[in-house]
Amino acid sequence: MKRFLAIYLGSLESAAFKQWNAMGEAERRERQRAGMEAWMRWGNEHVKSIVDTGTPLGKTKRVDASGVSNTKNMMTGYVIIEAESHEAAARLFANHPHFSIFPGESVEIMECLPLPKM
């Protein structure tokens, strides 16, 4: 089995997030409840593929030759999974609650490659 890092992406400036914020409080709470239930179902359905359930991600610091600075990106969370192929890993996220219920934009899946041998 190959290992993959899946990154959940979203933006506060996206149309989906603007629609989310435009909802009434009760409607947004209900969507959030339904979204968390769907996310838990997704996790239970794919429990054999999940190596690390991951977490939401907070603010970002950037380190380069100039030092440390604050920065922004679209990464909102991650999960590590195992699958037979890159395609099979990607299929696990079809209609994921991150973007089918919540205002997330997408999930990007990258293979975790082995370190080169010296």
CYANA upper distance limits for C-alpha pairs under 8 A (distance plus 0.5 A):
  1 MET  CA     82 GLU  CA      6.45
  1 MET  CA     83 ALA  CA      5.97
  1 MET  CA     84 GLU  CA      5.54
  1 MET  CA     85 SER  CA      8.25
  2 LYS  CA     82 GLU  CA      5.94
  2 LYS  CA     83 ALA  CA      6.02
  2 LYS  CA     84 GLU  CA      6.39
  2 LYS  CA     85 SER  CA      7.14
  2 LYS  CA    111 GLU  CA      7.74
  2 LYS  CA    112 CYS  CA      8.13
  3 ARG  CA     80 ILE  CA      7.60
  3 ARG  CA     81 ILE  CA      6.29
  3 ARG  CA     82 GLU  CA      4.94
  3 ARG  CA     83 ALA  CA      7.08
  3 ARG  CA    111 GLU  CA      6.48
  3 ARG  CA    112 CYS  CA      5.98
  3 ARG  CA    113 LEU  CA      8.34
  4 PHE  CA     80 ILE  CA      6.17
  4 PHE  CA     81 ILE  CA      5.79
  4 PHE  CA     82 GLU  CA      6.52
  4 PHE  CA     83 ALA  CA      8.10
  4 PHE  CA     86 HIS  CA      8.25
  4 PHE  CA     89 ALA  CA      7.72
  4 PHE  CA    109 ILE  CA      6.90
  4 PHE  CA    110 MET  CA      5.89
  4 PHE  CA    111 GLU  CA      4.78
  4 PHE  CA    112 CYS  CA      5.69
  5 LEU  CA     78 TYR  CA      7.54
  5 LEU  CA     79 VAL  CA      6.63
  5 LEU  CA     80 ILE  CA      5.17
  5 LEU  CA     81 ILE  CA      7.07
  5 LEU  CA    109 ILE  CA      6.20
  5 LEU  CA    110 MET  CA      5.77
  5 LEU  CA    111 GLU  CA      6.79
  5 LEU  CA    112 CYS  CA      6.97
  6 ALA  CA     78 TYR  CA      6.01
  6 ALA  CA     79 VAL  CA      5.83
  6 ALA  CA     80 ILE  CA      6.60
  6 ALA  CA     81 ILE  CA      8.04
  6 ALA  CA    107 VAL  CA      6.85
  6 ALA  CA    108 GLU  CA      5.98
  6 ALA  CA    109 ILE  CA      4.76
  6 ALA  CA    110 MET  CA      6.84
  7 ILE  CA     75 MET  CA      6.95
  7 ILE  CA     76 THR  CA      7.92
  7 ILE  CA     77 GLY  CA      6.40
  7 ILE  CA     78 TYR  CA      4.98
  7 ILE  CA     79 VAL  CA      7.28
  7 ILE  CA    107 VAL  CA      5.99
  7 ILE  CA    108 GLU  CA      5.71
  7 ILE  CA    109 ILE  CA      6.93
  8 TYR  CA     75 MET  CA      6.36
  8 TYR  CA     76 THR  CA      5.94
  8 TYR  CA     77 GLY  CA      5.54
  8 TYR  CA     78 TYR  CA      6.26
  8 TYR  CA     98 HIS  CA      7.82
  8 TYR  CA    104 GLY  CA      7.81
  8 TYR  CA    105 GLU  CA      8.39
  8 TYR  CA    106 SER  CA      6.65
  8 TYR  CA    107 VAL  CA      5.03
  8 TYR  CA    108 GLU  CA      7.14
  9 LEU  CA     74 MET  CA      5.56
  9 LEU  CA     75 MET  CA      5.12
  9 LEU  CA     76 THR  CA      5.95
  9 LEU  CA     77 GLY  CA      7.83
  9 LEU  CA    104 GLY  CA      6.63
  9 LEU  CA    105 GLU  CA      6.23
  9 LEU  CA    106 SER  CA      5.81
  9 LEU  CA    107 VAL  CA      6.35
  9 LEU  CA    108 GLU  CA      8.01
 10 GLY  CA     14 SER  CA      7.95
 10 GLY  CA     74 MET  CA      5.66
 10 GLY  CA     75 MET  CA      7.02
 10 GLY  CA     76 THR  CA      6.83
 10 GLY  CA    103 PRO  CA      7.72
 10 GLY  CA    104 GLY  CA      5.02
 10 GLY  CA    105 GLU  CA      5.30
 10 GLY  CA    106 SER  CA      7.34
 11 SER  CA     17 PHE  CA      7.60
 11 SER  CA     74 MET  CA      6.12
 11 SER  CA    104 GLY  CA      7.78
 11 SER  CA    105 GLU  CA      7.85
 12 LEU  CA     17 PHE  CA      6.27
 12 LEU  CA     18 LYS  CA      7.89
 13 GLU  CA     17 PHE  CA      7.21
 13 GLU  CA     18 LYS  CA      7.43
 14 SER  CA     18 LYS  CA      6.83
 14 SER  CA    105 GLU  CA      8.34
 15 ALA  CA     19 GLN  CA      6.69
 16 ALA  CA     20 TRP  CA      6.65
 16 ALA  CA    103 PRO  CA      5.38
 16 ALA  CA    104 GLY  CA      7.83
 16 ALA  CA    105 GLU  CA      8.18
 17 PHE  CA     21 ASN  CA      6.72
 17 PHE  CA    103 PRO  CA      5.50
 17 PHE  CA    104 GLY  CA      7.98
 18 LYS  CA     22 ALA  CA      6.67
 19 GLN  CA     23 MET  CA      7.01
 20 TRP  CA     28 ARG  CA      7.44
 20 TRP  CA    102 PHE  CA      8.40
 20 TRP  CA    103 PRO  CA      6.95
 21 ASN  CA     28 ARG  CA      8.48
 23 MET  CA     27 GLU  CA      6.65
 23 MET  CA     28 ARG  CA      6.29
 24 GLY  CA     28 ARG  CA      6.61
 25 GLU  CA     29 ARG  CA      6.64
 26 ALA  CA     30 GLU  CA      6.71
 27 GLU  CA     31 ARG  CA      6.69
 28 ARG  CA     32 GLN  CA      6.54
 29 ARG  CA     33 ARG  CA      6.64
 30 GLU  CA     34 ALA  CA      6.63
 31 ARG  CA     35 GLY  CA      6.34
 31 ARG  CA    101 ILE  CA      7.45
 31 ARG  CA    102 PHE  CA      8.07
 32 GLN  CA     36 MET  CA      6.63
 32 GLN  CA    102 PHE  CA      7.74
 33 ARG  CA     37 GLU  CA      6.80
 34 ALA  CA     38 ALA  CA      6.65
 34 ALA  CA    101 ILE  CA      8.35
 35 GLY  CA     39 TRP  CA      6.53
 35 GLY  CA     97 PRO  CA      6.47
 35 GLY  CA     98 HIS  CA      8.39
 35 GLY  CA    101 ILE  CA      6.09
 35 GLY  CA    102 PHE  CA      6.89
 36 MET  CA     40 MET  CA      6.62
 37 GLU  CA     41 ARG  CA      6.72
 38 ALA  CA     42 TRP  CA      6.62
 38 ALA  CA     97 PRO  CA      6.69
 39 TRP  CA     43 GLY  CA      6.74
 39 TRP  CA     96 HIS  CA      8.05
 39 TRP  CA     97 PRO  CA      6.27
 39 TRP  CA     98 HIS  CA      8.21
 40 MET  CA     44 ASN  CA      6.65
 41 ARG  CA     45 GLU  CA      6.54
 42 TRP  CA     46 HIS  CA      6.75
 42 TRP  CA     96 HIS  CA      7.98
 43 GLY  CA     47 VAL  CA      6.06
 43 GLY  CA     50 ILE  CA      8.20
 46 HIS  CA     50 ILE  CA      6.94
 46 HIS  CA     92 LEU  CA      8.14
 49 SER  CA     81 ILE  CA      5.73
 49 SER  CA     82 GLU  CA      5.47
 49 SER  CA     83 ALA  CA      6.93
 50 ILE  CA     79 VAL  CA      7.92
 50 ILE  CA     80 ILE  CA      6.61
 50 ILE  CA     81 ILE  CA      4.86
 50 ILE  CA     82 GLU  CA      6.90
 51 VAL  CA     79 VAL  CA      8.39
 51 VAL  CA     80 ILE  CA      5.94
 51 VAL  CA     81 ILE  CA      5.60
 51 VAL  CA     82 GLU  CA      7.17
 52 ASP  CA     79 VAL  CA      6.36
 52 ASP  CA     80 ILE  CA      5.49
 52 ASP  CA     81 ILE  CA      7.39
 53 THR  CA     78 TYR  CA      8.18
 53 THR  CA     79 VAL  CA      5.54
 53 THR  CA     80 ILE  CA      7.07
 54 GLY  CA     77 GLY  CA      7.50
 54 GLY  CA     78 TYR  CA      5.61
 54 GLY  CA     79 VAL  CA      4.87
 54 GLY  CA     80 ILE  CA      7.30
 55 THR  CA     77 GLY  CA      6.10
 55 THR  CA     78 TYR  CA      6.56
 55 THR  CA     79 VAL  CA      7.76
 56 PRO  CA     76 THR  CA      6.21
 56 PRO  CA     77 GLY  CA      4.56
 56 PRO  CA     78 TYR  CA      7.31
 57 LEU  CA     75 MET  CA      7.51
 57 LEU  CA     76 THR  CA      5.57
 57 LEU  CA     77 GLY  CA      5.33
 57 LEU  CA     78 TYR  CA      8.14
 58 GLY  CA     76 THR  CA      7.88
 59 LYS  CA     71 THR  CA      8.42
 59 LYS  CA     72 LYS  CA      7.78
 60 THR  CA     70 ASN  CA      6.68
 60 THR  CA     71 THR  CA      6.12
 60 THR  CA     72 LYS  CA      6.51
 60 THR  CA     73 ASN  CA      8.05
 61 LYS  CA     68 VAL  CA      7.19
 61 LYS  CA     69 SER  CA      6.18
 61 LYS  CA     70 ASN  CA      5.18
 61 LYS  CA     71 THR  CA      6.25
 62 ARG  CA     68 VAL  CA      6.09
 62 ARG  CA     69 SER  CA      5.75
 62 ARG  CA     70 ASN  CA      6.53
 62 ARG  CA     71 THR  CA      6.63
 63 VAL  CA     67 GLY  CA      6.02
 63 VAL  CA     68 VAL  CA      5.03
 63 VAL  CA     69 SER  CA      7.08
 64 ASP  CA     68 VAL  CA      7.21
 81 ILE  CA     89 ALA  CA      7.93
 82 GLU  CA     89 ALA  CA      7.66
 83 ALA  CA     88 ALA  CA      6.58
 83 ALA  CA     89 ALA  CA      5.82
 84 GLU  CA     88 ALA  CA      6.84
 84 GLU  CA     89 ALA  CA      7.96
 85 SER  CA     89 ALA  CA      6.71
 86 HIS  CA     90 ALA  CA      6.71
 86 HIS  CA    109 ILE  CA      8.24
 86 HIS  CA    110 MET  CA      8.14
 86 HIS  CA    111 GLU  CA      7.28
 87 GLU  CA     91 ARG  CA      6.72
 88 ALA  CA     92 LEU  CA      7.17
 89 ALA  CA     93 PHE  CA      8.05
 89 ALA  CA    109 ILE  CA      7.81
 90 ALA  CA     94 ALA  CA      7.76
 90 ALA  CA    109 ILE  CA      6.80
 93 PHE  CA    107 VAL  CA      7.77
 95 ASN  CA     99 PHE  CA      7.69
 95 ASN  CA    100 SER  CA      6.19
 96 HIS  CA    100 SER  CA      6.40
 97 PRO  CA    101 ILE  CA      5.42
 97 PRO  CA    102 PHE  CA      6.60
 98 HIS  CA    102 PHE  CA      5.60
 98 HIS  CA    103 PRO  CA      7.35
 98 HIS  CA    104 GLY  CA      5.64
 98 HIS  CA    105 GLU  CA      8.04
 98 HIS  CA    106 SER  CA      7.92
 99 PHE  CA    103 PRO  CA      6.07
 99 PHE  CA    104 GLY  CA      5.01
 99 PHE  CA    105 GLU  CA      6.03
 99 PHE  CA    106 SER  CA      6.77
